[in-house]
Amino acid sequence: MFISDIINYSMKKVFFAVFFLFIICFFTVKIVSAQSDCNNATSLDLDQINKCLDELNKAREQSEKATKPLEQQISSIASRVQFIEKDLVVKEKNIQDSYKNLEKQQEILYLTMRDYYIKSYYNSPLLILLTTDSASELTQLLGYQKATTDRDKAIITNIVISIAGLEERKAKLESEQKEIVLVKEKLDKIVGEAKAYQATLSSQIAKLSARQKEILAQRLASLNIPRSASTSLSGCVDDRDKDPGFSPRLAFYTYGVPNRVGLNQYGANGRAKGGQNAESILNAYYTNFELKKDYSADININVEGYGGYNIEEYVKRIYEMPESWEMEALKAQAVAARSYALAFTNNGAGSICTTQSCQVFKPDPKGGRWEQAVNETRGWVMVQGGNPVKAWYSSTHGGYIFTTGEIGWNDTSWTKHATDTTSGSAGSFSELQSNTYDKDSPWFYCDWGSRSQYNKTAWLKREEVADIVNIILLAKKDSSTIEHLYQTDKPNPAGTENWNEERVRQELRNRNITPYNSVSGVSVNADFGSGRTTSVNVSGDGSPASFSGSEFKDWFNLRAPANIQIVGPLYNIEQQ
């Protein structure tokens, strides 16, 4: 089989696969576009986002499935192309060698042709007849003449054939070299287009995921989650000792508040109680920094609505930690607040707000032990490369310190992941409850949200948990139902009908799935190294079901009644 036949046969297989791939892509994109404008994430509500994410993920999976055999064929063809390229190099060398040998043969050809024509002129049969003495001699001369003539003809013919064959081989080689270049260009184009399509889908998914996080964050804001240890916000209340008026009951308890980056305020106080000084506390919550103790105190911080304050005077007006706490914790907080303000404002070039969104500021100095902590750490700033680091902090981490990248922010080199316990590790929920530095926080282990009709608790009935499980099953089975699966006690954000518990069960039956009417047990698995719930396992009158921790949390936060929510990656179930 010639090289062109091999390449054409292989390329036909590839082009068929590519055609199939782009047919899938075309109809997938048509479906996505027809149902929602997934390209404009900012205009979508959460149900549309979930629908788009599901459709785009399916499109990407189909593309990847179609591309996988294509890549295998391309890999096989690419290997064949490499072999052919090497073979062409060998052929080219052989042809070059043949041309060198041909130079000698051409000399022979010229001499032979010259002798042939000379002999043809002088070896006339009439001349031989006249010059021979006998018939025997005549026969011998004529026979010799014919033999030499035949030999010369053979030499000439063979050399001419060699020249023609060599020219043909050379032309074929040049054609194959051009053909192999085109094949390689086609291969590159095929792979590039497939990868570009998948990259486009991945980009859309990333944008939609970001929008989804934004909407969920807006919902969390309604809970008044305390970021500051000295806040007047109530946050949440541990409901384990409160009776909602029904039983059996379940509640979903989160460890800590959402922002687990940097200084853990309750953890810092716990460490100070254990004898750690301010510098040790800072090293427990940040990394890759230098504690500079003579940073300029002449920088002015522009506070929105209040004008400028010298950096030290500004820190004296920060209300982030109760002044009754341990002095070393207060000093660590003062360093963090000073570093944060300098980094946030770029050493005073910008301005800073006065709320928990930045740092809690009041125009009057806090005084007392807080002012003492500020004075004792005057000029202390955490820097990296000479520049202040943005030293984030929050009230309660729930036993774990996260990097900025782990909570969806841009990665930073001075934040760290660590387990905030006395041993530096944890192997169970009970170890967290007993060994974490921030276990005294009222928000360390809490069920967020409440319903006034149930004694202001976040307890749920078994049937309500069953409904949350059912909507996850339905959404996974049919993404077109997502816009109907919001909580039933509030208006549908998409302006469509919210399906109640019975409607959801009926929709599952219509799809040959047995729904839950009630759950008999819910358990979780957790990764105590990363500080995350990894799976939620449900049993009841439906088939046993298991969901990833993040998947269950997101759907729970969409369907749970009132403002009941799971606010962090590590959570557990309480059942009574």
Secondary structure, DSSP 8 states (H G I E B T S, - for coil): --HHHHHHHHHHHHHHHHHHHHHHHHHHHHHHHHH--TT-GGG--HHHHHHHHHHHHHHHHHHHHHHHHHHHHHHHHHHHHHHHHHHHHHHHHHHHHHHHHHHHHHHHHHHHHHHHHHHHHH--HHHHHHH-SSHHHHHHHHHHHHHHHHHHHHHHHHHHHHHHHHHHHHHHHHHHHHHHHHHHHHHHHHHHHHHHHHHHHHHHHHHHHHHHHHHHHHHHHTT----STT---------TT---S-SS-EEEEEES-S--BSEEHHHHHHHHHTT--HHHHHHHH--S-EEES---S--EEEETTTEEEEHHHHHTTB--S-TTS-HHHHHHHHHHHHHHHHHHTTTTTSEE-SSTTS--B-SS---HHHHHHHHHTTT-EEEETTEE----EES--TTEEB-TGGGTS---TT---EE-BSSS--SSHHHHHHHBTTTTSTTSEE-B--BGGGTTB--B-HHHHHHHHHHHHHHHH-GGGGGG-S-TTS--TTSS----HHHHHHHHHHTT----S-EEEEEEEEETTTTEEEEEEEEESS--EEEEHHHHHHHHHHHSSTT-B--SS-EEEEE-
